[in-house]
């Protein structure tokens, strides 16, 4: 039977550890999925923001270029310049252009080159440093297009993107042209400035064709590949469009990095958990199982017994206290056996039974449950509560097995408070206790552990099935030369017939009490008779409204000695 109990305890410990590990792992997995999705969404939001900034900047620059083109093609001085066929007169008119147009209002640093062509392909560089050969070559390119048109040319070993528009100066005669060129490198600089991580694919397009891009993977913008477009927008009043696409690998990169870190962290956590579990099992669970097994194996009739040490600093101290109490109890039994108490044989046998009953008050089952409560509190990190329960258990065991049969009434009150504290943690805080002891009883004594069994009956039986609102009231008053104790509860109570039958059984002789389920109350009644004769009384009655009340009366002994 003992071996089966130990196996059951070990299995419960393993089950609790497994549940704890699975719970933490589940919470970690949930955290991972929430955070990974958040990281992915945040990455997409950051890329969309960068795309908006690129489009806003390039859109502004191209819009200025478009406005400049419109201003040039509609300026009368520019029209006159473009219509002039005489080269000398053509260049004389250029002076009016500089004064009539507010070129400084435009971003010439970005635009770079502005060239005005006449009907006979005479040209004037309004801004820029293109060579004559490049300007002449550009004139031939423009003449082959139907204006207005976009430009994507290489001049003087540099790539340009631009816009050419017609300058109409006469309905019957020909027309000139205005060309605006933007260095491709200027455009790429803006793309790089707003996308330093290289996470975006940006392209400038005309009529579905890419004219420049920050990547050589041009097909990514013209096919339905794996890249998802983010924004597709027109650049000002020009024929150019911009397409910004997100690199799908980059979208998943942060999640991949987080996954790697999460897996490493989870592996470290699992290793630490198993290491901690091994240490906890070696230092706490295994010694606890040995202590529980030793306590359950105690035989009250086997003579002197001691609990073996379990090689644990935390438990060996408790074992010392228990062994000391067992030794004291054995000495008491020896005194009884050797006749040192000098009482009748019948009274000796009665006292042996009462002493054994007293020992059973703090039994193995109570000790096991209390130690389990200590273990649970340690696992949850509530070390102060665990310490308080361990100290309370030590006090209860020491108090129950002390040598002297009578104790100060206030010591009995103190041990009741410790007992309620332990039981309240075991029953998840459903208990509330109200203690009210008359101060005049401070110097009086009473039999040890007289009230604790009654309180235990209320908790275990009276509150059976109640989840909350369990209240015990313990009072001690001086009344008419006697000390009256009252222990009442608001539990399920007993019927009138049940109470009548119980009080009748309490009056039977001890040898007739075999099988009596309220043996604790009968023992108390017999102890009262032994110490006080008919002056010690016990009665069970209904509590006001709900539950039961146990009343005990004993004589009041004056501090000066003698009954009052």
C-alpha distance (Angstrom), angle and dihedral (degrees) to the residues before:
residue distance angle dihedral
X1 . . .
X2 3.83 . .
X3 3.78 91.6 .
X4 3.82 90.4 51.1
X5 3.84 90.8 51.0
X6 3.80 91.2 51.3
X7 3.78 91.4 48.5
X8 3.82 89.7 49.6
X9 3.81 90.9 50.7
X10 3.80 91.9 50.0
X11 3.80 91.2 48.2
X12 3.82 91.2 50.6
X13 3.80 90.3 50.4
X14 3.81 90.9 50.3
X15 3.81 91.0 47.2
X16 3.82 92.4 49.9
X17 3.82 90.9 48.5
X18 3.80 91.2 48.9
X19 3.82 92.4 48.8
X20 3.81 90.3 48.7
X21 3.81 91.9 50.1
X22 3.82 93.2 46.6
X23 3.82 91.2 47.6
X24 3.79 93.2 51.7
X25 3.82 90.9 44.3
X26 3.82 91.4 50.9
X27 3.80 91.8 49.2
X28 3.79 89.9 48.4
X29 3.83 92.2 50.4
X30 3.81 90.7 49.0
X31 3.79 89.8 49.4
X32 3.82 89.9 49.6
X33 3.81 95.1 52.6
X34 3.81 92.9 45.7
X35 3.80 93.9 47.5
X36 3.83 95.1 41.9
X37 3.81 91.4 53.5
X38 3.79 89.9 46.2
X39 3.83 90.8 50.9
X40 3.80 91.5 49.1
X41 3.81 92.2 48.4
X42 3.79 91.1 46.5
X43 3.81 90.3 50.6
X44 3.80 90.8 51.8
X45 3.80 90.6 47.8
X46 3.82 91.6 51.3
X47 3.81 91.8 49.7
X48 3.80 91.8 47.2
X49 3.81 88.8 51.3
X50 3.81 91.1 51.3
X51 3.81 89.7 47.9
X52 3.79 90.9 52.2
X53 3.79 90.7 50.5
X54 3.81 92.4 50.2
X55 3.79 91.9 48.6
X56 3.79 92.3 46.1
X57 3.81 92.4 50.3
X58 3.79 97.5 43.2
X59 3.80 91.0 40.2
X60 3.79 89.2 55.1
X61 3.79 93.4 48.5
X62 3.80 94.6 47.0
X63 3.81 90.3 44.2
X64 3.82 89.2 56.9
X65 3.80 89.4 49.0
X66 3.81 89.6 51.4
X67 3.80 92.3 49.4
X68 3.80 90.4 48.4
X69 3.82 90.2 51.4
X70 3.82 90.2 50.7
X71 3.81 91.7 48.9
X72 3.80 92.2 50.2
X73 3.79 96.3 48.1
X74 3.81 92.4 48.7
X75 3.83 99.2 42.9
X76 3.84 112.5 109.2
X77 3.79 93.1 -145.1
X78 3.79 90.5 52.0
X79 3.81 90.0 48.7
X80 3.82 90.4 50.6
X81 3.78 90.7 48.3
X82 3.78 91.9 49.7
X83 3.85 92.5 48.7
X84 3.82 94.5 51.6
X85 3.83 111.6 104.5
X86 3.79 98.1 -178.9
X87 3.82 107.6 90.2
X88 3.78 93.8 -147.2
X89 3.79 93.9 49.7
X90 3.79 89.3 43.0
X91 3.78 92.5 60.9
X92 3.80 92.7 42.9
X93 3.78 89.5 59.1
X94 3.81 92.4 55.0
X95 3.80 89.9 78.5
X96 3.82 90.0 65.0
X97 3.81 90.6 53.1
X98 3.79 93.3 59.6
X99 3.80 92.1 51.5
X100 3.83 99.3 39.0
X101 3.84 97.0 49.9
X102 3.80 123.4 61.4
X103 3.78 95.1 -140.8
X104 3.81 92.4 165.4
X105 3.83 89.0 69.9
X106 3.80 89.2 71.3
X107 3.81 129.8 71.1
X108 3.78 97.4 -104.7
X109 3.80 91.6 167.7
X110 3.81 89.1 67.4
X111 3.81 97.6 34.1
X112 3.79 92.3 48.7
X113 3.81 104.5 175.5
X114 3.85 129.1 43.0
X115 3.83 117.4 176.2
X116 3.83 127.8 -179.5
X117 3.83 116.9 -155.5
X118 3.80 125.4 -160.1
X119 3.78 127.6 -144.1
X120 3.83 91.2 -93.6
X121 3.83 90.5 46.7
X122 3.75 93.8 -99.9
X123 3.80 106.1 152.0
X124 3.73 139.2 -159.0
X125 3.84 123.5 -160.7
X126 3.76 103.5 -138.8
X127 3.86 89.4 -179.4
X128 3.78 135.6 -7.7
X129 3.77 139.5 55.5
X130 3.78 104.3 -101.9
X131 3.78 112.8 147.2
X132 3.79 123.3 -116.7
X133 3.78 92.0 -106.3
X134 3.79 90.9 52.7
X135 3.82 92.0 48.0
X136 3.83 91.3 49.3
X137 3.79 91.0 48.1
X138 3.78 90.4 49.9
X139 3.83 89.4 52.0
X140 3.80 90.3 56.9
X141 3.81 90.8 48.5
X142 3.80 92.4 50.2
X143 3.80 93.2 47.4
X144 3.79 89.8 58.7
X145 3.83 93.1 56.2
X146 3.75 132.1 76.0
X147 3.79 104.8 -119.4
X148 2.96 136.3 -92.5
X149 3.81 96.3 46.5
X150 3.77 142.2 143.5
X151 3.78 122.1 -106.7
X152 3.78 130.4 -142.7
X153 3.79 107.5 170.8
X154 3.80 142.5 147.6
X155 3.82 113.4 -130.6
X156 3.79 127.1 170.7
X157 3.85 88.4 -1.9
X158 3.79 92.8 -58.9
X159 3.79 129.5 107.6
X160 3.81 118.4 -122.8
X161 3.79 134.3 -173.4
X162 3.73 116.6 -159.6
X163 3.75 153.4 142.6
X164 3.83 130.6 -113.2
X165 3.80 124.0 -163.7
X166 3.80 134.4 -178.0
X167 3.85 121.6 -104.5
X168 3.80 106.0 -149.3
X169 3.86 111.7 -159.4
X170 3.79 102.6 156.9
X171 3.79 132.8 20.4
X172 3.81 93.3 -141.7
X173 3.77 100.8 37.6
X174 3.80 131.1 55.9
X175 3.76 128.7 -83.0
X176 3.80 139.4 -127.7
X177 3.79 130.7 -134.3
X178 3.80 141.2 -128.3
X179 3.82 118.1 -144.4
X180 3.81 124.4 -164.3
X181 3.81 117.4 -169.6
X182 3.81 128.5 -167.5
X183 3.79 119.7 -165.9
X184 3.79 110.1 -117.3
X185 3.80 90.4 -137.1
X186 3.82 90.2 62.1
X187 3.79 89.6 56.8
X188 3.81 93.1 47.5
X189 3.81 90.4 49.2
X190 3.81 90.0 58.3
X191 3.81 91.0 48.1
X192 3.80 91.5 51.2
X193 3.82 93.6 44.8
X194 3.81 92.4 59.2
X195 3.80 96.5 36.7
X196 3.79 106.2 43.0
X197 3.80 91.9 153.0
X198 3.81 91.2 59.5
X199 3.77 91.4 -129.4
X200 3.81 96.9 133.4
X201 3.77 133.4 70.4
X202 3.82 108.9 -146.3
X203 3.80 127.3 -175.6
X204 3.81 137.2 174.9
X205 3.81 110.0 -141.9
X206 3.80 140.4 -175.6
X207 3.80 122.2 -165.2
X208 3.79 91.1 -13.4
X209 3.81 94.3 -51.5
X210 3.81 124.3 114.2
X211 3.81 113.7 -123.2
X212 3.80 96.9 175.0
X213 3.80 137.1 -4.0
X214 3.78 140.9 171.7
X215 3.81 89.8 -118.1
X216 3.77 136.0 50.0
X217 3.83 90.4 -135.6
X218 3.80 92.5 96.3
X219 3.81 93.0 161.1
X220 3.80 89.7 67.3
X221 3.81 88.9 72.5
X222 3.79 97.7 43.8
X223 3.83 101.6 42.5
X224 3.77 137.0 59.4
X225 3.77 92.5 -111.4
X226 3.77 129.9 145.7
X227 3.82 94.2 -71.6
X228 3.78 116.6 97.8
X229 3.87 116.7 -143.9
X230 3.75 114.5 -122.6
X231 3.84 103.9 -173.5
X232 3.80 133.6 2.6
X233 3.83 113.9 -171.0
X234 3.80 142.2 158.8
X235 3.83 118.3 -116.3
X236 3.79 108.0 -126.3
X237 3.82 117.5 -71.1
X238 3.80 92.3 -33.5
X239 3.82 123.4 105.3
X240 3.80 89.8 -113.0
X241 3.78 125.8 110.3
X242 3.81 130.3 -168.0
X243 3.78 125.2 -142.6
X244 3.81 120.9 -166.6
X245 3.80 117.8 -169.5
X246 3.80 129.5 -178.9
X247 3.78 121.3 -123.7
X248 3.81 102.7 -119.9
X249 3.79 91.7 -152.7
X250 3.76 90.4 57.2
X251 3.78 91.1 49.9
X252 3.80 88.5 59.4
X253 3.80 96.8 37.8
X254 3.80 96.5 83.7
X255 3.80 90.9 47.1
X256 3.81 90.2 49.4
X257 3.80 91.4 49.9
X258 3.81 90.6 47.8
X259 3.82 90.4 47.6
X260 3.80 91.2 53.3
X261 3.79 91.6 48.3
X262 3.82 90.8 45.4
X263 3.80 92.4 50.9
X264 3.80 91.9 48.4
X265 3.80 90.2 47.4
X266 3.82 91.4 47.4
X267 3.81 90.5 50.1
X268 3.80 90.9 50.1
X269 3.82 90.1 46.4
X270 3.81 91.6 50.4
X271 3.81 91.1 48.6
X272 3.80 92.1 48.5
X273 3.81 90.8 45.6
X274 3.81 93.1 52.3
X275 3.81 91.0 44.1
X276 3.79 91.5 49.2
X277 3.81 90.4 44.6
X278 3.81 90.3 52.8
X279 3.80 91.9 49.1
X280 3.82 91.7 45.5
X281 3.80 91.3 48.1
X282 3.81 92.7 48.8
X283 3.81 95.9 43.9
X284 3.80 101.5 34.7
X285 3.80 119.5 7.6
X286 3.80 98.9 46.4
X287 3.83 94.1 45.0
X288 3.81 89.6 45.4
X289 3.83 91.5 52.8
X290 3.82 89.6 50.2
X291 3.80 91.8 49.2
X292 3.82 91.8 48.5
X293 3.80 91.1 47.9
X294 3.80 91.7 49.9
X295 3.82 92.0 49.0
X296 3.81 92.4 48.6
X297 3.82 89.7 49.4
X298 3.81 93.9 55.4
X299 3.79 112.8 120.5
X300 3.78 113.9 -154.7
X301 3.83 91.3 -155.2
X302 3.79 99.1 44.2
X303 3.79 96.9 88.7
X304 3.77 124.2 -127.2
X305 3.79 110.8 11.7
X306 3.79 131.9 168.1
X307 3.78 131.6 -170.0
X308 3.83 113.7 -114.9
X309 3.78 118.7 -120.1
X310 3.83 117.0 -104.0
X311 3.83 97.6 -155.5
X312 3.79 92.7 -111.5
X313 3.78 121.3 124.4
X314 3.80 91.0 -150.7
X315 3.83 95.1 53.3
X316 3.79 103.5 29.6
X317 3.81 90.1 68.5
X318 3.81 89.6 55.3
X319 3.82 90.1 46.8
X320 3.82 89.5 54.3
X321 3.79 90.4 55.1
X322 3.81 93.1 46.3
X323 3.82 91.7 48.0
X324 3.79 89.7 49.7
X325 3.79 90.2 51.6
X326 3.80 90.9 46.9
X327 3.79 89.7 51.3
X328 3.80 91.4 50.9
X329 3.77 90.5 48.7
X330 3.79 91.0 50.0
X331 3.79 90.6 50.3
X332 3.77 88.8 52.5
X333 3.80 90.1 50.8
X334 3.80 90.4 49.0
X335 3.79 90.7 51.4
X336 3.77 88.7 53.1
X337 3.81 92.1 47.7
X338 3.82 93.9 47.4
X339 3.80 93.6 51.1
X340 3.82 93.5 -116.1
X341 3.78 90.6 138.2
X342 3.83 90.1 61.2
X343 3.79 96.9 -144.2
X344 3.71 133.0 128.6
X345 3.80 119.3 -74.8
X346 3.78 91.2 -114.4
X347 3.77 91.2 52.4
X348 3.82 90.2 46.4
X349 3.79 90.7 54.9
X350 3.81 89.9 46.8
X351 3.80 91.6 51.3
X352 3.82 91.4 48.1
X353 3.78 89.1 54.1
X354 3.80 91.2 47.4
X355 3.82 92.4 48.1
X356 3.79 90.7 49.6
X357 3.80 90.2 48.2
X358 3.81 88.6 50.3
X359 3.78 90.1 52.6
X360 3.80 90.6 51.7
X361 3.80 90.6 56.3
X362 3.80 88.2 80.3
X363 3.79 95.2 39.0
X364 3.77 133.8 169.6
X365 3.81 93.3 -97.3
X366 3.81 92.0 54.9
X367 3.81 91.1 44.8
X368 3.82 92.1 49.3
X369 3.81 93.1 49.9
X370 3.79 91.3 46.6
X371 3.82 92.2 49.6
X372 3.81 89.1 49.0
X373 3.81 88.5 52.8
X374 3.82 88.6 51.3
X375 3.81 90.0 51.0
X376 3.82 93.0 50.1
X377 3.81 91.5 49.1
X378 3.83 90.8 49.6
X379 3.80 91.0 50.3
X380 3.80 91.1 50.5
X381 3.80 91.6 48.4
X382 3.84 95.9 -113.0
X383 3.80 92.8 134.2
X384 3.81 96.2 157.7
X385 3.83 91.7 56.7
X386 3.82 90.4 45.5
X387 3.79 90.3 51.2
X388 3.82 91.2 47.9
X389 3.83 92.5 50.9
X390 3.82 92.2 46.8
X391 3.79 90.6 50.5
X392 3.81 90.3 46.0
X393 3.82 91.4 50.9
X394 3.81 90.7 49.7
X395 3.79 90.0 49.8
X396 3.82 92.0 49.3
X397 3.80 93.5 49.8
X398 3.81 92.6 44.8
X399 3.79 91.5 46.3
X400 3.81 94.8 48.0
X401 3.82 93.6 50.2
X402 3.80 101.2 39.7
X403 3.81 118.3 128.4
X404 3.77 102.1 -117.9
X405 3.77 116.1 78.0
X406 3.79 95.5 -151.9
X407 3.80 127.7 57.0
X408 3.76 138.7 -176.2
X409 3.81 111.5 -84.4
X410 3.79 90.8 -124.1
X411 3.82 90.4 54.6
X412 3.81 87.7 55.4
X413 3.82 88.7 51.5
X414 3.80 91.0 50.1
X415 3.82 93.1 51.9
X416 3.83 90.6 48.0
X417 3.81 90.0 55.2
X418 3.83 90.5 50.9
X419 3.80 90.7 48.0
X420 3.83 92.6 50.7
X421 3.82 90.4 47.9
X422 3.83 91.2 55.0
X423 3.81 94.4 43.9
X424 3.81 91.8 46.7
X425 3.82 90.9 58.2
X426 3.81 90.9 46.1
X427 3.83 90.4 51.3
X428 3.83 94.9 46.0
X429 3.79 97.0 -106.5
X430 3.81 97.5 -58.9
X431 3.81 93.7 130.2
X432 3.80 130.2 87.6
X433 3.81 123.0 -178.6
X434 3.79 129.9 -163.3
X435 3.84 116.3 -161.1
X436 3.81 120.8 -169.6
X437 3.83 115.9 171.6
X438 3.81 123.9 171.9
X439 3.85 110.3 -114.1
X440 3.83 89.7 -137.8
X441 3.82 88.4 70.0
X442 3.80 93.7 63.9
X443 3.82 94.9 106.0
X444 3.82 96.9 40.5
X445 3.78 128.9 100.1
X446 3.78 135.4 -142.8
X447 3.83 137.1 179.4
X448 3.80 113.0 -71.0
X449 3.83 118.9 -101.6
X450 3.80 92.5 6.1
X451 3.81 96.9 137.3
X452 3.83 103.1 32.1
X453 3.85 96.4 76.1
X454 3.82 89.9 52.8
X455 3.81 91.0 51.0
X456 3.81 89.5 48.1
X457 3.83 90.4 53.3
X458 3.82 89.8 53.8
X459 3.81 92.9 49.9
X460 3.81 98.6 42.2
X461 3.82 100.3 35.7
X462 3.79 109.0 14.3
X463 3.82 94.9 49.7
X464 3.80 95.2 39.4
X465 3.81 107.7 137.6
X466 3.83 94.7 13.7
X467 3.82 115.6 118.6
X468 3.81 98.9 -172.0
X469 3.81 144.7 -4.9
X470 3.82 94.4 58.5
X471 3.81 108.9 157.9
X472 3.82 128.3 -178.0
X473 3.80 121.2 -170.4
X474 3.83 120.0 -160.9
X475 3.81 118.8 -174.4
X476 3.79 134.8 174.4
X477 3.81 119.8 -171.8
X478 3.79 136.8 168.4
X479 3.79 108.4 -122.5
X480 3.78 128.8 167.1
X481 3.81 97.0 -24.1
X482 3.81 94.6 -46.7
X483 3.77 135.2 91.2
X484 3.79 110.3 -123.4
X485 3.81 118.5 -158.4
X486 3.80 120.3 -166.6
X487 3.82 124.0 -169.8
X488 3.82 111.4 -179.0
X489 3.80 134.5 167.3
X490 3.78 138.6 -174.2
X491 3.79 93.7 -131.4
X492 3.78 130.8 128.0
X493 3.81 91.5 -68.1
X494 3.79 128.8 -164.1
X495 3.77 134.8 -85.4
X496 3.79 121.4 -106.6
X497 3.80 91.5 -104.9
X498 3.79 91.8 49.7
X499 3.82 92.2 51.1
X500 3.78 91.3 47.9
X501 3.80 91.3 51.3
X502 3.82 91.6 46.2
X503 3.81 94.1 52.9
X504 3.79 89.4 47.6
X505 3.81 91.5 54.0
X506 3.80 90.9 49.3
X507 3.81 88.0 64.6
X508 3.81 95.5 56.9
X509 3.80 122.2 104.2
X510 3.83 117.1 -93.1
X511 3.80 92.9 -116.8
X512 3.81 88.5 57.7
X513 3.83 93.6 52.5
X514 3.82 98.1 86.1
X515 3.82 108.8 136.5
X516 3.80 93.3 12.9
X517 3.82 105.5 145.2
X518 3.82 94.8 -152.9
X519 3.81 92.0 59.2
X520 3.84 90.6 141.8
X521 3.81 91.5 61.8
X522 3.81 91.4 45.9
X523 3.82 90.9 51.3
X524 3.79 89.9 51.2
X525 3.80 90.6 49.3
X526 3.83 91.3 50.8
X527 3.80 92.4 47.1
X528 3.80 89.8 51.9
X529 3.81 90.2 51.4
X530 3.80 91.1 47.9
X531 3.81 95.0 51.2
X532 3.80 101.2 33.1
X533 3.79 108.4 14.1
X534 3.79 112.5 -149.0
X535 3.83 89.6 -14.2
X536 3.81 89.7 74.7
X537 3.78 112.9 73.8
X538 3.81 138.7 176.0
X539 3.79 125.6 -166.6
X540 3.84 133.6 173.2
X541 3.81 118.3 -152.0
X542 3.82 139.3 157.3
X543 3.77 116.5 -77.9
X544 3.81 117.9 -126.2
X545 3.79 105.7 -82.0
X546 3.80 99.7 -16.3
X547 3.82 143.1 11.8
X548 3.81 126.9 14.6
X549 3.80 136.8 -72.6
X550 3.81 125.4 -143.3
X551 3.82 114.4 -157.4
X552 3.79 123.8 -163.4
X553 3.81 125.4 -177.4
X554 3.81 127.1 -169.5
X555 3.80 130.6 170.3
X556 3.80 118.3 -87.5
X557 3.80 110.9 -120.5
X558 3.77 115.3 -155.7
X559 3.84 116.2 -127.2
X560 3.83 85.1 -120.9
X561 3.78 89.9 58.3
X562 3.77 134.4 -98.6
X563 3.77 134.6 66.5
X564 3.80 119.9 -65.8
